[in-house]
Amino acid sequence: MSKPLIVITGKNGQLGWELERLHTQYNNQFNFLFTGRNELDLNNIQSIPLFFQQYQPSFFINCAAYTAVDKAETEKETAYNSNASAVGELAKQCAAINCRFITISTDYVFDGTKNAPYETTDVTNPLNVYGASKREGELLAIQNNPSAIIIRTSWVYSSYGNNFVKTMLRLMKERESINVVNDQIGSPTYAKDLATAILNIIVRLSSEISHQSSNIYHYSNEGIISWYDFANEIQVLSGLSCKVNAIPSSQYPTPAKRPFYTAMSKAAIAKDFGIEIKNWKESLKECLAD
Ligand SMILES: NC(=O)c1ccc[n+]([C@@H]2O[C@H](COP(=O)([O-])OP(=O)(O)OC[C@H]3O[C@@H](n4cnc5c(N)ncnc54)[C@H](OP(=O)(O)O)[C@@H]3O)[C@@H](O)[C@H]2O)c1
């Protein structure tokens, strides 16, 4: 019997890249197909049904997304096409062939006014176009596919791609001091840890020992910190001599409004899928060593 096929979008993004790096450990159980914009363009929604007819996957992990948070404020239509309409269509096509659909969402679906970790059932209220487009994608996925799995994550970084860790390392080499906001609180996510969690969820789902009870899950590394704390630890671990100064968000205006507090409870993903969650400092150390 042939092995189940897992299709992964966004192969040139951080999470897609980490999944591609890890997939060889799961080759005995699954076949993998990694796609980028050239193979499956989420802006070309009409092309999606044909892709499913051609490949008939058993699992579909959607890591592709319009992720330019500030640019989304002026490119609303493109953001909604990729993050909402296309996600709805992918979910629908998966439901039609009994393919398990997993898509990634964001902590920016919340408005950040809570002061305890957000639960998966908490009310959403995105403050920016990116967050609103991702929330719309969540709703369409669930509407079109009752067994869709949505994993909300936050502050994603990896040794590959564009992210806060790599930007900080570059700036710390170039400058004597840098200013980083200390009033936006959340949790970083090493993309390699999230990729491992997703593959472990699929192993569970395919062996039917999972007890999935909901559509929405949260995943980040453990620990609740500010961007300033994150930058400080990057400085300490890298040994660079740059001084890190704390500033309020009011001194760092951006086109898109950001929520002040987006820590999320990971209790549901731990309980339903037995996922173990590493501390953010441990994972940052591992990424920097990479
Ligand atoms: N990065 C974060 O801090 C963060 C935080 C919360 C949630 N998330 C979510 O986590 C997931 C993975 O994020 P990531 O950090 O891996 O993102 P990323 O590094 O920005 O990668 C996103 C990928 O999506 C691809 N893509 C964009 N539009 C596309 C389209 N129309 N058709 C096909 N591919 C398209 C991009 O392709 P190109 O390379 O060709 O542009 C890119 O490779 C996303 O759902 C994101 O919304 C990320």
The ligand as an SDF file (V2000), in Angstrom:
LIG
                    3D

 48 52  0  0  0  0  0  0  0  0999 V2000
    6.2220   35.1080   11.0920 N   0  0  0  0  0  0  0  0  0  0  0  0
    5.5240   35.3230   12.1920 C   0  0  0  0  0  0  0  0  0  0  0  0
    5.9950   35.9920   13.1270 O   0  0  0  0  0  0  0  0  0  0  0  0
    4.1530   34.7380   12.3550 C   0  0  0  0  0  0  0  0  0  0  0  0
    3.4210   35.0350   13.5190 C   0  0  0  0  0  0  0  0  0  0  0  0
    2.1430   34.4840   13.6750 C   0  0  0  0  0  0  0  0  0  0  0  0
    1.6420   33.6430   12.6920 C   0  0  0  0  0  0  0  0  0  0  0  0
    2.3650   33.3770   11.5740 N   0  0  0  0  0  0  0  0  0  0  0  0
    1.7880   32.4930   10.5620 C   0  0  0  0  0  0  0  0  0  0  0  0
    2.6060   31.3310   10.4700 O   0  0  0  0  0  0  0  0  0  0  0  0
    2.5760   30.8290    9.1280 C   0  0  0  0  0  0  0  0  0  0  0  0
    3.9920   30.6180    8.6400 C   0  0  0  0  0  0  0  0  0  0  0  0
    4.6510   31.8650    8.6800 O   0  0  0  0  0  0  0  0  0  0  0  0
    6.1540   32.0540    8.2390 P   0  0  0  0  0  0  0  0  0  0  0  0
    6.8070   32.8740    9.2860 O   0  0  0  0  0  0  0  0  0  0  0  0
    6.7430   30.7580    7.8130 O   0  0  0  0  0  0  0  0  0  0  0  0
    5.9120   33.0030    6.9740 O   0  0  0  0  0  0  0  0  0  0  0  0
    6.9400   33.4740    5.8510 P   0  0  0  0  0  0  0  0  0  0  0  0
    8.3270   33.1270    6.2340 O   0  0  0  0  0  0  0  0  0  0  0  0
    6.5860   34.8860    5.5590 O   0  0  0  0  0  0  0  0  0  0  0  0
    6.5250   32.5670    4.6310 O   0  0  0  0  0  0  0  0  0  0  0  0
    5.2760   32.6680    4.0180 C   0  0  0  0  0  0  0  0  0  0  0  0
    5.3710   31.9790    2.6840 C   0  0  0  0  0  0  0  0  0  0  0  0
    4.1000   32.0730    2.0560 O   0  0  0  0  0  0  0  0  0  0  0  0
    4.3200   32.2430    0.6920 C   0  0  0  0  0  0  0  0  0  0  0  0
    3.2070   32.9160    0.0320 N   0  0  0  0  0  0  0  0  0  0  0  0
    2.7490   34.1760    0.2410 C   0  0  0  0  0  0  0  0  0  0  0  0
    1.7310   34.4400   -0.5970 N   0  0  0  0  0  0  0  0  0  0  0  0
    1.5660   33.3190   -1.3530 C   0  0  0  0  0  0  0  0  0  0  0  0
    0.6890   32.9780   -2.4010 C   0  0  0  0  0  0  0  0  0  0  0  0
   -0.2200   33.8390   -2.8700 N   0  0  0  0  0  0  0  0  0  0  0  0
    0.7880   31.7410   -2.9530 N   0  0  0  0  0  0  0  0  0  0  0  0
    1.7000   30.8620   -2.5140 C   0  0  0  0  0  0  0  0  0  0  0  0
    2.5830   31.1350   -1.5310 N   0  0  0  0  0  0  0  0  0  0  0  0
    2.5040   32.3490   -0.9670 C   0  0  0  0  0  0  0  0  0  0  0  0
    5.5570   33.1230    0.5930 C   0  0  0  0  0  0  0  0  0  0  0  0
    6.1010   32.9060   -0.6790 O   0  0  0  0  0  0  0  0  0  0  0  0
    7.2100   33.8830   -1.3040 P   0  0  0  0  0  0  0  0  0  0  0  0
    8.4650   33.4960   -0.5880 O   0  0  0  0  0  0  0  0  0  0  0  0
    7.1980   33.5070   -2.7380 O   0  0  0  0  0  0  0  0  0  0  0  0
    6.7380   35.2780   -1.0110 O   0  0  0  0  0  0  0  0  0  0  0  0
    6.4100   32.5890    1.7320 C   0  0  0  0  0  0  0  0  0  0  0  0
    7.3050   31.6030    1.2970 O   0  0  0  0  0  0  0  0  0  0  0  0
    1.7430   31.8260    8.3330 C   0  0  0  0  0  0  0  0  0  0  0  0
    0.4240   31.3730    8.2640 O   0  0  0  0  0  0  0  0  0  0  0  0
    1.7810   33.0950    9.1750 C   0  0  0  0  0  0  0  0  0  0  0  0
    0.6350   33.9010    8.9610 O   0  0  0  0  0  0  0  0  0  0  0  0
    3.6180   33.8860   11.4000 C   0  0  0  0  0  0  0  0  0  0  0  0
  1  2  1  0
  2  3  2  0
  2  4  1  0
  4  5  1  0
  4 48  2  0
  5  6  2  0
  6  7  1  0
  7  8  2  0
  8  9  1  0
  8 48  1  0
  9 10  1  0
  9 46  1  0
 10 11  1  0
 11 12  1  0
 11 44  1  0
 12 13  1  0
 13 14  1  0
 14 15  2  0
 14 16  1  0
 14 17  1  0
 17 18  1  0
 18 19  2  0
 18 20  1  0
 18 21  1  0
 21 22  1  0
 22 23  1  0
 23 24  1  0
 23 42  1  0
 24 25  1  0
 25 26  1  0
 25 36  1  0
 26 27  1  0
 26 35  1  0
 27 28  2  0
 28 29  1  0
 29 30  1  0
 29 35  2  0
 30 31  1  0
 30 32  2  0
 32 33  1  0
 33 34  2  0
 34 35  1  0
 36 37  1  0
 36 42  1  0
 37 38  1  0
 38 39  2  0
 38 40  1  0
 38 41  1  0
 42 43  1  0
 44 45  1  0
 44 46  1  0
 46 47  1  0
M  CHG  2   8   1  16  -1
M  END
$$$$
